[in-house]
Amino acid sequence: MATWPTLDEVRQMLRLEPGPAEDPLIDKARLAAIDYVTGRVDSKYILADAGGFLIPDGLYEATLFAAARFYRRRDSLDGTIGWGDVGVVRVGRNDPDVDALLTRYMAVVLG
């Protein structure tokens, strides 16, 4: 079990140093990722604790990946990004790794 990723953990994932200009942007991406994950999974996997919340390791990883992706998404506002000699590449709408991690924690809906 883990807790939601911290600003420092997301910054480490992005390989960025602390900075007054970037930290608020990284933290907004982190909070958006937490909101995204909590909206996609069954709430029974998010356990309230005296110190905050406990979540399965898979949700921690999915949130960390989503936060890094949301932060980097600002470099591709129109959904494309320049990629050297390849030219312009369209950024996919969903991250397959995040989706794969979230799948086992989603509520099953029949009917």
Residue pairs with C-beta under 8 A, 6 or more apart in sequence:
1 47
1 54
1 55
1 56
1 57
2 54
2 55
2 56
2 57
2 59
2 60
3 51
3 52
3 53
3 54
3 55
3 60
4 30
4 34
4 52
4 53
4 55
4 60
4 63
5 13
5 30
5 33
5 60
5 63
5 64
5 67
6 30
7 23
7 26
7 27
7 30
9 64
10 26
10 27
10 29
10 30
10 64
10 67
10 68
10 71
11 17
11 18
11 22
11 23
11 26
13 64
13 65
13 67
13 68
14 26
14 68
14 71
14 72
16 22
16 26
25 71
25 74
26 67
26 71
29 67
29 68
29 70
29 71
30 63
30 67
32 66
32 67
32 70
33 63
33 64
33 66
33 67
33 69
33 70
34 63
34 67
36 63
36 66
36 70
37 59
37 62
37 63
37 66
37 102
38 46
40 102
40 106
41 59
41 102
41 105
41 106
41 107
42 105
42 106
42 107
45 55
45 56
45 59
45 105
46 53
46 54
46 55
46 59
47 53
47 54
47 55
55 63
56 105
58 101
58 102
58 104
58 105
59 101
59 102
59 105
61 101
62 97
62 98
62 101
62 102
65 95
65 97
65 98
65 101
66 95
66 98
69 95
69 98
73 91
75 81
76 91
79 90
79 91
80 88
80 89
80 90
80 91
81 88
81 89
81 91
82 88
82 89
83 89
